Amino acid sequence: MHYEAAEGLAKESLRKLQTERLKRTISTCMRSSFYGSRLGALNIRPEDFTSPDDIRKLPFTTKDDLRGNYPYGLLCQPMDQYVRLHASSGTTGTPTAIFYTQNDIDSWAGLVARCMYAVGLRKGDVFQNMSGYGLFTGGLGIHYGAERLGLLTVPAGAGNSKRQVKLLRDFNVSGIHIIPSYALHFANFLKQEGIDPKSLNWRIALIGAEPHTEEIRQRIQDLLGIKAYNSYGLTEMNGPGVAFECEKQAGMHLWEDAYIAEIIDPETGEWVKEGEVGELVMTTLCRDGMPLLRYRTRDLTRFIPGDCACGRTHRRIDRITGRADDMLIIKGCNIYPMQIEQALMSLPEVAQNYLIELFKEGEMDQLRIKVEIKDEYFVEDMRALTALQKKIASRLRDEVLVTPRVELVQHDSIPKSEGKAVRVVDLRDK
């Protein structure tokens, strides 16, 4: 049983719907100064599109296009039709801003409600949103979806762990939304306070907003005693609700009635073979205010071949493995931060937090990783610590082909943020 019938549409019916909505989206886009000029110069007409595959006739849209046309160059409706905007959180340079009509907000809430239903939340559940509100889409996006589904919604916001516990207990919360780094921090807080996670009524956690490995998900589930479901979203595509796991936890269903997704080779721009990792490219199909065509997300993932046992027909994407633009090149080796996290979290001695530092030694770029160690392994025996340091460095070298400098630090000593975790610090120009 699905929240909406569209989740089980036959493949051909889904493709037909995508084609109809793509034509309408192109027509809407041409009202904006940006797309009107670009598509007009290419003599692109909506009626030329007879299949979702024809989307390759369109040029890509990039974050630079959004910044270069900030703030109003991609708007397709009169200003009095817009009811909200969200923007990127960057503090320097030109941000990206996304504008929403009331129809866009309603459509977005419906997609998020669909996601929440897919993981087992139902009317009558109490849901605590432990995510930041404001320009960040995660808080309000999840909040509106929870209310649409009929959940009693507690807008707790981020941080203040003591208050979070009180709310969880007082209102018998059964579902939460939390970013992975805070989930691990919260688990540590519960331990310090002597609170057994099993004493809480919760059973479901929605996690997202920052990349994380399967190992991190398993830690969250083990430490909190709940099921944690992976999600994918980005502000340019509304926010959360683009793709979500179902109860099978076998990949994230990307809602193809609302988006056309492609996976391309980041270098050539051509489609990769089914199942191969590449850059995710997204087109909105249900947005009136500021639709985007072939937006290059820079997120790396793959389509998971085959059908899901849940019966949903929309294709699934794998967890994000990194970004096309966050690759580190150290001593000629290409390294993604997620590779480092995966290696660290496979070691039982490692606690929840770490920090990757890039620095120069002479003319050479070097890699240093500060790693928090669990209290029981952070002992005064220097030989034991040195052996552990070598073990971690060796495990990392096996993964990234470079031997980093490993600095062991005490548990809970690396500064934490209530927002997205800072995992990489570049000290090369300091």
C-alpha positions as CSV (number, residue, x, y, z in Angstrom):
1,M,0.0,0.0,0.0
2,H,1.4,3.4,-1.0
3,Y,0.6,7.0,0.0
4,E,-0.3,7.9,-3.6
5,A,-1.2,5.8,-6.6
6,A,1.5,7.5,-8.7
7,E,4.1,5.5,-6.7
8,G,3.1,2.3,-8.5
9,L,2.6,3.6,-12.0
10,A,3.6,1.2,-14.8
11,K,6.9,2.3,-16.4
12,E,5.4,3.4,-19.7
13,S,2.6,5.3,-17.9
14,L,5.3,7.0,-15.8
15,R,7.3,7.9,-18.9
16,K,4.2,9.3,-20.6
17,L,3.5,11.5,-17.6
18,Q,7.1,12.7,-17.5
19,T,6.9,13.7,-21.2
20,E,3.7,15.7,-20.7
21,R,5.1,17.4,-17.6
22,L,8.5,18.1,-19.3
23,K,6.7,19.9,-22.2
24,R,4.8,22.0,-19.7
25,T,7.9,22.7,-17.7
26,I,9.8,23.9,-20.8
27,S,6.9,26.2,-21.7
28,T,7.0,27.6,-18.2
29,C,10.8,28.1,-18.2
30,M,10.6,30.1,-21.3
31,R,8.8,32.9,-19.3
32,S,12.0,33.6,-17.4
33,S,14.6,35.9,-18.7
34,F,17.4,33.3,-18.3
35,Y,15.7,30.3,-20.0
36,G,13.8,32.5,-22.4
37,S,17.0,33.8,-23.8
38,R,18.9,30.5,-23.7
39,L,16.2,28.3,-25.2
40,G,15.1,30.9,-27.7
41,A,18.7,31.1,-29.0
42,L,18.7,27.3,-29.5
43,N,15.3,27.4,-31.2
44,I,14.0,24.9,-28.6
45,R,10.2,24.3,-28.6
46,P,8.2,22.2,-26.2
47,E,6.5,20.2,-28.9
48,D,9.8,18.8,-30.0
49,F,9.9,16.6,-26.9
50,T,8.2,13.3,-27.4
51,S,10.0,11.2,-24.7
52,P,11.8,11.8,-21.5
53,D,15.0,10.7,-23.4
54,D,14.7,13.9,-25.5
55,I,15.8,15.8,-22.4
56,R,19.3,15.5,-23.8
57,K,18.4,18.2,-26.4
58,L,18.5,20.7,-23.5
59,P,21.6,22.4,-22.2
60,F,22.7,21.9,-18.6
61,T,21.9,24.4,-15.8
62,T,24.7,25.0,-13.2
63,K,25.0,26.6,-9.9
64,D,26.9,29.4,-11.7
65,D,23.8,30.0,-13.8
66,L,21.8,30.5,-10.6
67,R,24.4,32.8,-9.1
68,G,24.8,34.7,-12.3
69,N,21.1,35.4,-12.5
70,Y,20.5,36.1,-8.8
71,P,18.1,37.1,-7.6
72,Y,15.2,37.2,-10.1
73,G,16.6,36.0,-13.5
74,L,15.0,32.5,-13.3
75,L,11.5,33.5,-12.1
76,C,8.6,32.5,-14.3
77,Q,5.7,34.1,-12.5
78,P,4.7,37.6,-11.4
79,M,6.3,38.5,-8.1
80,D,2.9,38.5,-6.3
81,Q,2.6,34.8,-6.9
82,Y,5.5,33.9,-4.7
83,V,5.0,33.0,-1.1
84,R,8.5,31.8,0.1
85,L,12.1,31.7,-0.8
86,H,15.0,29.5,0.5
87,A,18.7,30.3,-0.1
88,S,22.0,28.6,0.2
89,S,23.8,29.0,3.6
90,G,27.1,30.4,2.2
91,T,28.3,33.5,3.9
92,T,30.6,34.7,1.1
93,G,30.0,35.4,-2.6
94,T,26.6,35.3,-4.3
95,P,24.2,32.8,-2.8
96,T,21.6,30.8,-4.7
97,A,18.0,31.5,-4.0
98,I,14.9,29.4,-4.9
99,F,11.4,30.9,-5.0
100,Y,8.2,29.0,-4.3
101,T,4.6,29.6,-5.3
102,Q,1.8,28.2,-3.1
103,N,1.4,25.4,-5.6
104,D,5.1,24.6,-5.3
105,I,4.8,24.5,-1.5
106,D,1.8,22.2,-1.7
107,S,3.5,19.9,-4.2
108,W,6.6,19.8,-2.0
109,A,4.7,18.9,1.1
110,G,3.0,16.1,-0.7
111,L,6.3,14.6,-1.8
112,V,7.7,14.7,1.7
113,A,4.5,13.1,3.1
114,R,5.0,10.4,0.5
115,C,8.5,9.8,1.7
116,M,7.5,9.7,5.4
117,Y,4.7,7.2,4.6
118,A,7.2,5.0,2.8
119,V,9.3,4.5,5.9
120,G,6.3,3.6,8.1
121,L,5.1,6.8,9.7
122,R,1.3,7.1,9.9
123,K,-1.4,9.5,11.1
124,G,-1.4,9.2,14.9
125,D,2.4,9.2,15.1
126,V,4.1,12.0,17.0
127,F,7.0,13.5,15.0
128,Q,9.9,15.6,16.4
129,N,11.8,17.8,13.9
130,M,15.3,18.1,15.4
131,S,16.5,20.1,12.4
132,G,17.3,23.7,11.9
133,Y,14.6,26.0,10.5
134,G,15.1,29.2,8.5
135,L,16.7,29.5,5.1
136,F,17.8,25.9,5.3
137,T,15.1,23.8,3.6
138,G,15.4,20.7,5.8
139,G,13.4,22.1,8.8
140,L,10.4,23.6,7.0
141,G,10.3,21.0,4.2
142,I,10.1,18.1,6.6
143,H,7.7,20.1,8.9
144,Y,5.1,20.7,6.1
145,G,5.3,17.1,5.0
146,A,4.7,15.8,8.5
147,E,1.7,18.0,8.9
148,R,0.4,16.9,5.5
149,L,0.7,13.3,6.5
150,G,-1.3,14.1,9.7
151,L,1.4,13.7,12.2
152,L,1.4,15.6,15.5
153,T,4.5,17.7,14.7
154,V,6.9,19.0,17.3
155,P,9.1,21.8,15.8
156,A,12.0,21.3,18.2
157,G,14.7,22.7,16.0
158,A,18.4,21.9,16.3
159,G,20.5,21.5,19.4
160,N,19.6,21.9,23.1
161,S,19.8,18.1,23.8
162,K,18.2,18.4,27.3
163,R,15.1,20.0,25.8
164,Q,15.1,17.4,23.0
165,V,15.0,14.6,25.6
166,K,12.2,16.2,27.6
167,L,10.1,16.6,24.4
168,L,10.8,13.1,23.3
169,R,9.6,11.7,26.7
170,D,6.7,14.1,27.4
171,F,5.0,13.6,24.1
172,N,5.9,9.9,23.4
173,V,7.6,10.9,20.1
174,S,7.7,8.0,17.6
175,G,9.6,9.5,14.7
176,I,12.4,12.1,14.4
177,H,14.3,14.1,11.8
178,I,17.9,14.6,12.6
179,I,21.2,15.1,10.8
180,P,23.7,12.2,11.1
181,S,26.4,14.1,13.0
182,Y,23.9,15.4,15.6
183,A,22.4,11.9,15.9
184,L,25.8,10.6,17.0
185,H,26.4,13.6,19.3
186,F,22.9,13.0,20.8
187,A,23.6,9.3,21.3
188,N,26.7,10.3,23.3
189,F,24.7,12.8,25.3
190,L,22.1,10.1,26.2
191,K,25.0,7.9,27.4
192,Q,26.5,10.6,29.5
193,E,23.1,11.3,31.1
194,G,22.5,7.7,31.8
195,I,19.4,7.5,29.6
196,D,18.7,4.2,27.9
197,P,17.5,4.9,24.3
198,K,15.2,1.9,24.6
199,S,13.3,3.8,27.3
200,L,12.1,6.2,24.6
201,N,9.1,5.6,22.4
202,W,10.8,6.4,19.1
203,R,11.1,3.8,16.4
204,I,12.0,5.8,13.2
205,A,14.6,8.4,12.3
206,L,14.9,10.3,9.1
207,I,18.5,11.2,8.4
208,G,20.0,13.4,5.7
209,A,21.3,16.9,4.9
210,E,24.9,15.7,5.0
211,P,26.6,12.8,3.2
212,H,27.2,9.7,5.4
213,T,28.2,6.1,5.0
214,E,26.3,2.9,5.6
215,E,28.6,2.5,8.6
216,I,27.4,5.7,10.1
217,R,23.8,4.7,9.6
218,Q,24.4,1.4,11.3
219,R,26.0,3.2,14.2
220,I,23.0,5.5,14.6
221,Q,20.7,2.5,14.5
222,D,22.7,0.6,17.1
223,L,23.3,3.5,19.4
224,L,19.7,4.9,19.4
225,G,17.9,1.6,19.0
226,I,15.8,2.9,16.1
227,K,15.5,2.4,12.3
228,A,17.3,5.2,10.4
229,Y,16.2,5.9,6.9
230,N,18.4,7.7,4.3
231,S,17.1,10.6,2.3
232,Y,18.2,12.9,-0.5
233,G,17.3,16.4,-1.3
234,L,18.8,19.7,-2.3
235,T,17.5,23.3,-2.2
236,E,17.5,23.7,-6.0
237,M,15.0,20.8,-6.3
238,N,12.8,22.1,-3.4
239,G,14.7,20.6,-0.5
240,P,14.1,17.2,1.2
241,G,11.7,14.9,-0.5
242,V,13.5,14.3,-3.8
243,A,14.4,10.7,-3.0
244,F,13.9,8.5,0.1
245,E,14.3,5.0,1.3
246,C,11.3,2.8,1.9
247,E,11.0,0.3,4.7
248,K,13.2,-2.1,2.7
249,Q,16.3,0.2,3.1
250,A,17.4,-0.9,-0.3
251,G,18.1,2.5,-2.0
252,M,16.3,5.7,-2.3
253,H,13.2,6.0,-4.5
254,L,13.5,9.1,-6.7
255,W,10.1,10.4,-7.4
256,E,10.0,10.3,-11.2
257,D,6.6,11.9,-11.5
258,A,8.1,15.1,-10.1
259,Y,11.6,14.9,-11.5
260,I,13.6,13.5,-14.4
261,A,16.9,12.2,-13.2
262,E,20.0,11.5,-15.3
263,I,23.4,10.2,-14.3
264,I,26.2,11.5,-16.4
265,D,29.9,11.3,-16.7
266,P,31.1,14.6,-15.1
267,E,33.8,15.1,-17.7
268,T,31.9,14.3,-20.9
269,G,28.3,15.1,-19.9
270,E,27.1,11.8,-21.5
271,W,24.9,9.3,-19.8
272,V,26.7,6.5,-18.0
273,K,25.6,2.9,-18.2
274,E,22.9,1.6,-15.9
275,G,24.4,0.9,-12.4
276,E,27.6,3.0,-13.0
277,V,28.4,5.9,-10.7
278,G,28.2,9.4,-12.1
279,E,26.9,12.9,-11.5
280,L,23.2,13.2,-10.8
281,V,21.4,15.7,-13.1
282,M,17.9,16.8,-12.2
283,T,14.9,18.4,-13.9
284,T,11.8,19.6,-12.0
285,L,8.4,18.6,-13.4
286,C,5.9,20.0,-10.9
287,R,7.3,23.5,-10.1
288,D,5.7,26.7,-11.4
289,G,7.7,29.4,-9.8
290,M,11.3,28.6,-10.6
291,P,11.6,25.3,-12.5
292,L,15.1,24.1,-13.4
293,L,16.2,22.1,-16.5
294,R,19.0,19.6,-16.3
295,Y,20.5,21.0,-13.2
296,R,24.0,19.6,-12.4
297,T,23.9,18.7,-8.7
298,R,27.6,17.7,-8.6
299,D,26.4,14.8,-6.4
300,L,27.8,11.3,-7.3
301,T,25.6,8.3,-7.2
302,R,24.2,5.5,-9.4
303,F,20.8,4.1,-10.4
304,I,20.3,0.8,-8.6
305,P,19.3,-1.8,-11.2
306,G,16.1,-3.9,-10.8
307,D,12.8,-3.4,-8.9
308,C,12.3,-2.8,-5.2
309,A,10.4,-5.4,-3.2
310,C,8.1,-2.7,-1.9
311,G,6.3,-2.5,-5.3
312,R,7.2,1.1,-6.0
313,T,8.1,1.5,-9.7
314,H,10.2,4.7,-9.4
315,R,13.9,4.1,-9.9
316,R,16.2,4.1,-6.9
317,I,19.5,5.9,-6.4
318,D,22.3,4.7,-4.2
319,R,23.5,6.9,-1.3
320,I,25.6,9.8,-2.3
321,T,29.3,8.7,-2.5
322,G,30.7,12.2,-2.8
323,R,30.6,15.2,-5.0
324,A,32.2,15.9,-8.4
325,D,33.7,19.0,-6.9
326,D,34.9,17.9,-3.4
327,M,37.5,15.6,-4.6
328,L,40.9,16.0,-2.9
329,I,44.1,15.3,-4.9
330,I,47.0,14.4,-2.6
331,K,50.2,13.1,-4.1
332,G,48.5,12.3,-7.4
333,C,45.7,10.3,-5.8
334,N,42.0,11.2,-6.0
335,I,40.4,11.1,-2.6
336,Y,36.8,11.7,-1.5
337,P,36.1,12.5,2.2
338,M,33.5,9.8,2.3
339,Q,36.2,7.2,1.6
340,I,38.0,8.3,4.7
341,E,34.9,8.3,6.8
342,Q,34.0,4.7,5.7
343,A,37.5,3.5,6.6
344,L,37.5,5.2,10.0
345,M,34.0,4.0,11.0
346,S,34.9,0.4,10.2
347,L,37.4,0.5,13.2
348,P,35.9,-0.3,16.6
349,E,38.4,2.0,18.5
350,V,37.2,5.1,16.6
351,A,34.5,7.4,18.2
352,Q,32.0,9.5,16.3
353,N,34.1,12.5,15.2
354,Y,37.1,13.2,13.0
355,L,38.6,16.1,11.0
356,I,40.5,16.1,7.7
357,E,43.1,18.8,7.5
358,L,45.0,19.7,4.3
359,F,48.3,21.5,4.7
360,K,51.6,22.1,2.9
361,E,55.0,20.8,3.7
362,G,57.4,22.6,1.4
363,E,55.7,22.4,-1.9
364,M,53.8,19.1,-1.2
365,D,50.2,18.9,-0.2
366,Q,49.8,16.7,2.9
367,L,46.9,15.1,4.6
368,R,46.4,15.0,8.4
369,I,43.4,13.4,10.0
370,K,42.4,14.1,13.6
371,V,40.5,11.1,15.0
372,E,38.6,10.9,18.2
373,I,39.2,7.7,20.1
374,K,36.7,6.0,22.4
375,D,37.6,6.5,26.1
376,E,38.5,2.8,26.7
377,Y,41.2,2.9,24.0
378,F,42.7,6.3,24.9
379,V,45.1,5.0,27.5
380,E,48.4,6.2,28.9
381,D,50.4,3.4,27.4
382,M,52.3,5.1,24.5
383,R,53.1,1.9,22.8
384,A,49.4,1.0,22.6
385,L,48.5,4.5,21.2
386,T,51.3,4.3,18.7
387,A,50.2,0.9,17.5
388,L,46.6,2.2,17.2
389,Q,47.9,5.2,15.3
390,K,49.7,3.0,12.8
391,K,46.7,0.7,12.5
392,I,44.5,3.6,11.5
393,A,47.0,5.1,9.1
394,S,47.4,1.6,7.5
395,R,43.7,1.2,7.1
396,L,43.4,4.6,5.5
397,R,46.3,4.0,3.2
398,D,44.5,0.8,2.0
399,E,41.5,2.9,1.2
400,V,42.9,6.1,-0.4
401,L,46.4,4.9,-1.5
402,V,48.1,7.7,0.5
403,T,49.4,7.4,4.1
404,P,48.0,10.3,6.0
405,R,49.3,11.7,9.3
406,V,47.0,10.5,12.0
407,E,46.6,12.4,15.2
408,L,44.7,10.7,18.0
409,V,42.6,12.9,20.2
410,Q,40.2,12.3,23.1
411,H,36.6,11.5,22.6
412,D,34.5,14.7,22.3
413,S,37.5,17.0,21.9
414,I,36.9,18.1,18.3
415,P,34.5,21.1,18.2
416,K,31.0,20.3,17.0
417,S,28.4,22.4,15.2
418,E,24.7,22.2,15.5
419,G,24.5,22.6,11.8
420,K,26.2,20.4,9.2
421,A,29.4,18.8,10.4
422,V,32.7,20.4,9.2
423,R,34.8,17.5,8.0
424,V,37.5,19.1,5.8
425,V,39.7,22.1,6.7
426,D,42.1,23.5,4.1
427,L,45.1,25.0,5.8
428,R,47.3,25.2,2.7
429,D,46.9,29.0,2.3
430,K,47.0,29.8,6.0
